[in-house]
Amino acid sequence: MAQLSDKFQSVGHSSMEMGSLDDKDLEFEDESLVSPVGASRKTCALETGPGGSLADISKRWTVKQVGNRLLNSIHIVIFQSKLNVLLLSGPVAILVHALTQNSGWVFFFSLLGIIPLAERLGYATEQLAFFTGPTVGGLLNATFGNATEMIISIYALEHGMVRVVQQSLLGSILSNMLLVLGCAFFCGGICHYKKDQVFNKATALVDSGLLLMAVMGLLFPAVLHSTHTELQYGKSEMALSRFSSCIMLVAYACYLIFQLKSHNNLYAPIDEEGGQSEEESEEEDVPEITPSEALIWLGILTLWVSFLSGYLVDAIEGASESLGMPISFISVILLPIVGNAAEHASAIMFAMKDKLDISLGVAIGSSTQISMFVIPFCVVIGWCMGQPMDLNFQLFETATLFMTVLVVAFMLQEGTSNYFKGLMLLLCYFIVSASFFFHVDPAIGT
């Protein structure tokens, strides 16, 4: 027994010694991590290692990260959308223009090439809005949401094509209010056919009031011109248009303040019971690209749209002759469909997800932006360029806009939608399209 106890004591003593040694090793390792000597040894070992210095390694790692980020951004923006197959139409339009000078085909391929660019502009703006507040996000939507229409309009103004600018902007309003909103109501109603979808009636009425104000601004110069009651023929109409445009721009700036600052609580989404719900959605979207990448893509896409818009505008007259279509039909119907490609897709998607307030904001909000911001802005730009851009859109176009605003205002007054309302808006758009197909612009026909 004494021998066994001696053995146990010797084993315990040896284990204690081994434990102390292990503790010393751990302490030594910890000291080597934080002490200057250990740190310098490790640094020297890394600097003289086979991989090179730390600066070289960090430099290579940074270049690798930037390269991966660039490839990922290109994949998201260019290859993620199936619609981007139409991007090839842009180079095809340039080749056709260089080889054949066929205006009809140049117009067709330019039209197809701008469609995915308009959709990607909307995507880049949406990504950038993730990193900004609501005020800046609203301004971004105001400037880049209708960037395609603005670029085409400014290019056409430089070439003195005032009627093309007026008709294309008018067509954008008609397309958003009848075609885009009609498709959203129809598709949302089909997906949720057992109930009426609801939206914020108060905000819809505010937008309808702004649209009626825009109609007023367009109506008075047209009536003044048609009734020959101008104080100075040609000059009074232009002066009234420029004054009204400045007033409309001020009204739109106040509308942004009203929407984003003072009365932003009115723009809360509506639940199924018709009350405002402030609960955040369970599926929150997250940004896919960084703000710097979004800004770079906005610049690239805007330049490419500007480049293709030149071919598109230059080929309008030739396309009208070769296709046998009036210029008014091309400007009011075909061009706005291209510019509203992003709004069209997003409005339908949100309506099918029963997020009708967003669809309404896309369609009616875009119409409000064009009527209260883009059109007056083009009048001011034409003023600076010396071009006779005014608010006299002729009686036929102004009457069409007036009837469209009235129809949409009546559709929105109940705060509900269904597939039948969407179908009526689509049928109204078909009537408008047929009307412009048989309409001859008096500025061209006389």
C-alpha positions as CSV (number, residue, x, y, z in Angstrom):
1,M,0.0,0.0,0.0
2,A,2.8,2.4,0.8
3,Q,4.4,1.6,-2.6
4,L,1.1,2.3,-4.4
5,S,0.6,5.6,-2.6
6,D,4.2,6.6,-3.5
7,K,3.5,5.7,-7.2
8,F,0.3,7.8,-7.1
9,Q,2.1,10.7,-5.6
10,S,4.9,10.5,-8.2
11,V,2.4,10.4,-11.0
12,G,0.5,13.4,-9.6
13,H,3.7,15.3,-9.2
14,S,4.8,14.6,-12.8
15,S,1.3,15.6,-14.1
16,M,1.5,18.9,-12.1
17,E,5.0,19.5,-13.6
18,M,3.7,18.8,-17.1
19,G,0.7,21.1,-16.5
20,S,3.0,23.9,-15.4
21,L,5.1,23.3,-18.5
22,D,2.0,23.5,-20.7
23,D,0.9,26.7,-18.9
24,K,4.4,28.2,-19.5
25,D,4.2,27.3,-23.2
26,L,0.7,28.9,-23.5
27,E,2.0,32.0,-21.7
28,F,5.0,32.1,-24.0
29,E,2.8,31.8,-27.0
30,D,0.4,34.5,-25.8
31,E,3.4,36.8,-25.0
32,S,4.7,36.2,-28.5
33,L,1.4,37.4,-29.9
34,V,1.4,40.7,-28.1
35,S,5.0,41.4,-27.3
36,P,7.1,43.5,-29.7
37,V,9.7,40.8,-30.0
38,G,7.2,38.1,-31.0
39,A,5.4,40.5,-33.3
40,S,8.6,41.5,-35.0
41,R,9.6,37.8,-35.4
42,K,6.2,37.0,-36.9
43,T,6.4,40.0,-39.2
44,C,9.8,39.2,-40.3
45,A,8.7,35.6,-41.0
46,L,5.8,36.9,-43.1
47,E,7.9,39.4,-45.0
48,T,10.6,36.9,-45.9
49,G,8.1,34.1,-46.6
50,P,7.6,32.6,-50.0
51,G,4.4,34.7,-50.6
52,G,6.2,38.0,-50.6
53,S,5.8,41.0,-48.3
54,L,2.6,42.0,-46.5
55,A,2.2,45.0,-48.8
56,D,2.3,42.7,-51.9
57,I,-0.2,40.3,-50.4
58,S,-2.6,43.0,-49.4
59,K,-2.3,44.6,-52.8
60,R,-3.0,41.4,-54.6
61,W,-5.9,40.7,-52.2
62,T,-7.4,44.2,-52.9
63,V,-7.1,43.8,-56.6
64,K,-8.7,40.4,-56.4
65,Q,-11.6,41.8,-54.3
66,V,-12.1,44.7,-56.8
67,G,-12.1,42.2,-59.7
68,N,-14.6,40.0,-58.0
69,R,-16.8,42.9,-57.1
70,L,-16.7,44.2,-60.7
71,L,-17.6,40.8,-62.1
72,N,-20.4,40.4,-59.7
73,S,-21.8,43.9,-60.5
74,I,-21.6,43.1,-64.2
75,H,-23.4,39.8,-63.7
76,I,-26.2,41.4,-61.6
77,V,-26.8,44.4,-63.9
78,I,-26.1,42.9,-67.3
79,F,-26.8,39.1,-67.1
80,Q,-29.4,38.8,-64.4
81,S,-32.2,40.3,-66.5
82,K,-33.4,38.2,-69.4
83,L,-34.7,41.4,-71.1
84,N,-31.0,42.4,-71.6
85,V,-30.9,40.1,-74.6
86,L,-32.3,43.1,-76.5
87,L,-29.1,45.1,-75.7
88,L,-27.7,43.6,-78.9
89,S,-30.3,45.6,-80.8
90,G,-28.3,48.8,-80.2
91,P,-25.1,47.7,-82.0
92,V,-27.3,46.2,-84.8
93,A,-29.0,49.6,-85.2
94,I,-25.6,51.3,-85.6
95,L,-24.5,48.7,-88.2
96,V,-27.8,49.0,-90.2
97,H,-27.4,52.8,-90.2
98,A,-23.8,52.6,-91.4
99,L,-24.4,50.0,-94.1
100,T,-27.9,50.5,-95.4
101,Q,-29.2,53.9,-94.2
102,N,-32.7,52.2,-93.8
103,S,-34.5,54.5,-91.5
104,G,-37.3,51.9,-90.7
105,W,-34.9,49.2,-89.5
106,V,-32.7,51.7,-87.7
107,F,-35.8,53.0,-85.8
108,F,-36.9,49.5,-85.0
109,F,-33.6,48.3,-83.6
110,S,-33.0,51.5,-81.7
111,L,-36.4,51.2,-80.2
112,L,-35.7,47.6,-79.1
113,G,-32.2,48.6,-77.8
114,I,-33.6,51.3,-75.5
115,I,-36.1,49.1,-73.8
116,P,-33.6,47.1,-71.6
117,L,-31.7,50.3,-70.9
118,A,-34.8,52.0,-69.6
119,E,-35.5,49.0,-67.3
120,R,-31.9,49.0,-66.1
121,L,-32.0,52.7,-65.4
122,G,-35.0,52.1,-63.1
123,Y,-33.1,49.2,-61.4
124,A,-30.0,51.3,-60.8
125,T,-32.1,54.2,-59.4
126,E,-33.9,51.7,-57.1
127,Q,-30.6,50.3,-55.8
128,L,-29.2,53.8,-55.1
129,A,-32.4,54.7,-53.2
130,F,-31.6,52.0,-50.7
131,F,-28.7,54.1,-49.4
132,T,-30.5,57.5,-49.3
133,G,-33.3,59.0,-47.3
134,P,-36.8,59.4,-48.6
135,T,-36.3,63.0,-49.7
136,V,-33.2,62.1,-51.8
137,G,-34.9,59.0,-53.0
138,G,-37.9,61.0,-54.2
139,L,-35.6,63.4,-56.1
140,L,-33.8,60.4,-57.7
141,N,-37.1,59.0,-58.8
142,A,-38.1,62.3,-60.2
143,T,-34.9,62.7,-62.2
144,F,-34.0,59.2,-63.3
145,G,-37.4,57.6,-63.3
146,N,-38.2,59.3,-66.6
147,A,-34.6,59.7,-67.8
148,T,-35.3,58.1,-71.1
149,E,-38.1,60.5,-72.0
150,M,-36.0,63.5,-70.9
151,I,-32.9,62.4,-72.9
152,I,-35.0,61.8,-76.1
153,S,-36.8,65.1,-75.6
154,I,-33.6,67.1,-75.1
155,Y,-32.0,65.6,-78.2
156,A,-35.1,66.3,-80.2
157,L,-35.2,69.9,-79.0
158,E,-31.6,70.4,-80.1
159,H,-32.8,69.4,-83.7
160,G,-35.9,71.7,-83.5
161,M,-38.4,68.8,-83.4
162,V,-40.7,70.5,-80.9
163,R,-43.8,68.5,-82.0
164,V,-42.0,65.2,-81.4
165,V,-41.1,66.3,-77.9
166,Q,-44.7,67.4,-77.1
167,Q,-46.3,64.3,-78.5
168,S,-43.8,61.9,-76.9
169,L,-44.3,63.4,-73.4
170,L,-48.0,63.5,-73.9
171,G,-47.9,59.8,-74.9
172,S,-45.9,59.0,-71.8
173,I,-48.7,60.4,-69.6
174,L,-51.3,58.5,-71.6
175,S,-49.3,55.3,-71.5
176,N,-48.7,55.4,-67.8
177,M,-52.3,56.3,-66.9
178,L,-54.1,54.0,-69.2
179,L,-51.8,51.2,-70.4
180,V,-49.5,50.7,-67.3
181,L,-52.2,51.3,-64.7
182,G,-54.7,49.3,-66.7
183,C,-52.4,46.3,-66.9
184,A,-51.6,46.6,-63.2
185,F,-55.3,46.7,-62.2
186,F,-56.1,43.8,-64.7
187,C,-53.3,41.5,-63.7
188,G,-53.7,42.2,-60.0
189,G,-57.5,41.6,-60.3
190,I,-56.9,38.3,-62.0
191,C,-54.5,37.1,-59.3
192,H,-56.8,38.3,-56.5
193,Y,-60.2,37.9,-58.3
194,K,-62.1,37.0,-55.1
195,K,-61.6,40.4,-53.6
196,D,-61.3,44.1,-54.5
197,Q,-57.7,45.4,-54.1
198,V,-57.5,48.5,-52.0
199,F,-55.1,51.5,-52.2
200,N,-54.6,54.8,-50.5
201,K,-57.4,57.0,-51.9
202,A,-56.1,60.2,-50.3
203,T,-52.8,60.1,-52.2
204,A,-54.6,59.1,-55.4
205,L,-56.8,62.2,-55.1
206,V,-53.7,64.5,-54.5
207,D,-52.1,63.1,-57.7
208,S,-55.3,63.5,-59.6
209,G,-55.5,67.1,-58.6
210,L,-51.9,67.7,-59.8
211,L,-52.8,66.1,-63.1
212,L,-55.8,68.4,-63.5
213,M,-53.5,71.3,-62.8
214,A,-51.2,70.1,-65.6
215,V,-54.2,69.9,-67.9
216,M,-55.1,73.5,-67.0
217,G,-51.5,74.6,-67.9
218,L,-51.7,72.9,-71.3
219,L,-55.3,73.9,-72.0
220,F,-55.1,77.7,-71.8
221,P,-52.2,78.2,-74.4
222,A,-54.1,75.9,-76.8
223,V,-57.4,77.7,-76.4
224,L,-55.6,81.1,-76.6
225,H,-54.0,80.0,-79.9
226,S,-57.1,78.4,-81.4
227,T,-59.5,81.3,-80.6
228,H,-57.0,83.9,-81.9
229,T,-57.4,86.0,-78.8
230,E,-53.7,86.6,-78.2
231,L,-52.6,90.1,-77.3
232,Q,-49.5,89.6,-79.5
233,Y,-49.8,86.7,-82.0
234,G,-47.2,84.1,-81.3
235,K,-45.6,86.0,-78.4
236,S,-48.4,85.9,-75.8
237,E,-48.8,82.2,-76.2
238,M,-45.0,81.6,-75.6
239,A,-44.9,84.0,-72.7
240,L,-47.9,82.3,-71.0
241,S,-46.3,78.9,-71.5
242,R,-43.1,79.9,-69.9
243,F,-44.8,81.6,-67.0
244,S,-47.1,78.6,-66.4
245,S,-44.1,76.2,-66.6
246,C,-42.3,78.1,-63.9
247,I,-45.5,77.9,-61.7
248,M,-45.8,74.2,-62.4
249,L,-42.2,73.6,-61.4
250,V,-42.8,75.4,-58.1
251,A,-46.0,73.4,-57.5
252,Y,-44.1,70.1,-58.1
253,A,-41.3,71.2,-55.7
254,C,-44.0,71.9,-53.1
255,Y,-45.6,68.5,-53.9
256,L,-42.2,66.8,-53.1
257,I,-42.1,68.6,-49.7
258,F,-45.7,67.7,-49.0
259,Q,-45.1,64.0,-49.9
260,L,-41.8,63.4,-48.3
261,K,-41.7,65.8,-45.4
262,S,-44.9,67.5,-44.0
263,H,-47.5,64.9,-44.8
264,N,-45.5,61.7,-45.4
265,N,-47.9,59.9,-43.0
266,L,-50.6,60.1,-45.6
267,Y,-48.5,57.9,-47.9
268,A,-48.6,54.9,-45.5
269,P,-49.8,51.7,-47.2
270,I,-53.4,50.6,-46.9
271,D,-54.4,47.2,-45.4
272,E,-57.3,45.1,-46.5
273,E,-59.7,46.8,-44.0
274,G,-58.9,50.2,-45.6
275,G,-56.8,51.4,-42.7
276,Q,-53.2,52.7,-42.8
277,S,-50.8,50.0,-41.8
278,E,-47.4,51.0,-40.5
279,E,-46.0,47.5,-40.1
280,E,-43.0,46.7,-42.2
281,S,-43.2,43.9,-44.6
282,E,-41.7,40.6,-43.7
283,E,-39.8,40.3,-46.9
284,E,-37.5,43.4,-46.9
285,D,-35.5,44.0,-50.1
286,V,-31.8,44.4,-49.7
287,P,-29.4,46.2,-52.1
288,E,-27.5,44.1,-54.5
289,I,-24.9,46.6,-55.6
290,T,-23.1,49.4,-53.7
291,P,-24.0,53.1,-54.1
292,S,-20.8,53.8,-56.0
293,E,-21.6,51.0,-58.4
294,A,-25.1,52.3,-58.9
295,L,-23.8,55.8,-59.7
296,I,-21.4,54.4,-62.2
297,W,-24.1,52.3,-63.9
298,L,-26.4,55.3,-64.0
299,G,-23.7,57.2,-65.9
300,I,-23.0,54.4,-68.3
301,L,-26.6,53.6,-69.0
302,T,-27.5,57.3,-69.5
303,L,-24.7,57.8,-72.0
304,W,-25.8,54.7,-74.0
305,V,-29.4,55.9,-74.0
306,S,-28.3,59.3,-75.2
307,F,-26.3,57.7,-78.0
308,L,-29.1,55.5,-79.1
309,S,-31.7,58.3,-78.8
310,G,-29.8,60.2,-81.5
311,Y,-30.3,57.3,-84.0
312,L,-33.9,56.9,-82.8
313,V,-34.9,60.6,-83.3
314,D,-33.1,60.9,-86.6
315,A,-34.9,57.9,-88.0
316,I,-38.4,59.0,-87.0
317,E,-39.4,60.8,-90.2
318,G,-37.9,58.1,-92.4
319,A,-39.6,55.4,-90.4
320,S,-42.9,57.2,-90.7
321,E,-42.6,57.0,-94.5
322,S,-41.3,53.5,-94.7
323,L,-43.7,52.0,-92.2
324,G,-46.7,54.0,-93.4
325,M,-47.5,55.4,-89.9
326,P,-48.1,59.0,-88.9
327,I,-45.4,60.7,-86.9
328,S,-48.0,61.5,-84.3
329,F,-48.7,57.7,-83.8
330,I,-45.0,56.9,-83.5
331,S,-44.4,59.8,-81.0
332,V,-47.5,59.3,-78.9
333,I,-47.8,55.5,-78.9
334,L,-44.5,53.7,-79.8
335,L,-41.9,56.0,-78.1
336,P,-43.6,56.1,-74.7
337,I,-44.0,52.3,-74.6
338,V,-40.2,52.1,-74.8
339,G,-39.7,54.8,-72.2
340,N,-42.2,53.2,-69.8
341,A,-40.8,49.7,-70.0
342,A,-39.5,49.8,-66.4
343,E,-42.7,51.3,-65.0
344,H,-44.8,48.8,-66.9
345,A,-42.9,45.7,-65.5
346,S,-42.7,46.9,-61.9
347,A,-46.3,48.1,-61.7
348,I,-47.6,44.7,-62.8
349,M,-45.3,42.8,-60.5
350,F,-46.3,44.8,-57.4
351,A,-50.0,44.6,-58.3
352,M,-49.7,40.8,-58.5
353,K,-48.1,40.8,-55.1
354,D,-51.1,42.8,-53.8
355,K,-49.0,45.9,-53.2
356,L,-51.2,48.2,-55.2
357,D,-50.0,51.4,-53.5
358,I,-46.6,50.9,-55.0
359,S,-48.1,50.2,-58.5
360,L,-50.2,53.3,-58.2
361,G,-47.2,55.3,-57.2
362,V,-45.3,54.0,-60.2
363,A,-48.0,54.7,-62.8
364,I,-49.7,57.8,-61.5
365,G,-46.5,59.1,-59.9
366,S,-44.7,58.9,-63.2
367,S,-47.5,60.7,-65.0
368,T,-47.4,63.4,-62.3
369,Q,-43.6,63.7,-62.8
370,I,-43.9,64.1,-66.5
371,S,-46.8,66.5,-66.5
372,M,-45.6,68.7,-63.6
373,F,-41.8,68.4,-64.0
374,V,-40.6,67.0,-67.3
375,I,-42.8,69.1,-69.6
376,P,-42.2,72.4,-67.8
377,F,-38.5,71.6,-67.6
378,C,-38.4,71.0,-71.4
379,V,-40.1,74.4,-71.9
380,V,-37.4,76.0,-69.8
381,I,-34.6,74.1,-71.6
382,G,-36.1,75.1,-75.0
383,W,-36.2,78.7,-73.7
384,C,-32.4,78.5,-73.0
385,M,-31.7,76.8,-76.3
386,G,-33.8,79.3,-78.3
387,Q,-36.3,76.7,-79.4
388,P,-40.0,77.5,-79.5
389,M,-41.1,74.9,-77.0
390,D,-44.4,75.8,-75.4
391,L,-47.4,74.3,-73.7
392,N,-49.6,74.5,-76.8
393,F,-50.1,70.8,-77.5
394,Q,-52.9,71.5,-80.0
395,L,-56.6,71.0,-79.2
396,F,-56.7,67.3,-80.2
397,E,-53.9,66.2,-77.9
398,T,-55.0,68.5,-75.0
399,A,-58.6,67.1,-75.2
400,T,-57.3,63.6,-75.2
401,L,-55.3,64.3,-72.1
402,F,-58.2,66.0,-70.4
403,M,-60.5,63.0,-71.0
404,T,-57.9,60.6,-69.8
405,V,-57.4,62.4,-66.5
406,L,-61.1,62.5,-65.9
407,V,-61.5,58.8,-66.6
408,V,-58.6,57.8,-64.3
409,A,-59.8,60.2,-61.6
410,F,-63.2,58.5,-61.6
411,M,-61.6,55.1,-61.4
412,L,-59.5,56.1,-58.4
413,Q,-62.2,57.9,-56.3
414,E,-63.4,54.7,-54.6
415,G,-60.0,53.6,-53.4
416,T,-60.5,50.0,-54.8
417,S,-59.6,48.2,-58.0
418,N,-60.4,45.0,-59.9
419,Y,-59.8,43.4,-63.2
420,F,-62.8,45.1,-64.8
421,K,-61.5,48.5,-64.1
422,G,-58.1,47.5,-65.6
423,L,-59.9,46.1,-68.7
424,M,-61.7,49.4,-69.1
425,L,-58.5,51.4,-68.9
426,L,-56.9,49.1,-71.5
427,L,-59.8,49.5,-73.9
428,C,-59.6,53.3,-73.5
429,Y,-55.9,53.1,-74.4
430,F,-56.8,51.1,-77.6
431,I,-59.3,53.9,-78.5
432,V,-56.6,56.5,-78.0
433,S,-54.1,54.6,-80.0
434,A,-56.5,54.2,-82.9
435,S,-57.3,57.9,-82.7
436,F,-53.7,58.9,-83.1
437,F,-53.2,56.4,-85.9
438,F,-55.8,58.3,-88.0
439,H,-54.8,61.7,-86.7
440,V,-52.8,64.1,-88.9
441,D,-50.8,66.7,-87.1
442,P,-52.0,70.1,-88.3
443,A,-48.4,71.4,-88.0
444,I,-47.4,68.8,-90.6
445,G,-50.5,68.3,-92.6
446,T,-51.0,72.0,-93.5
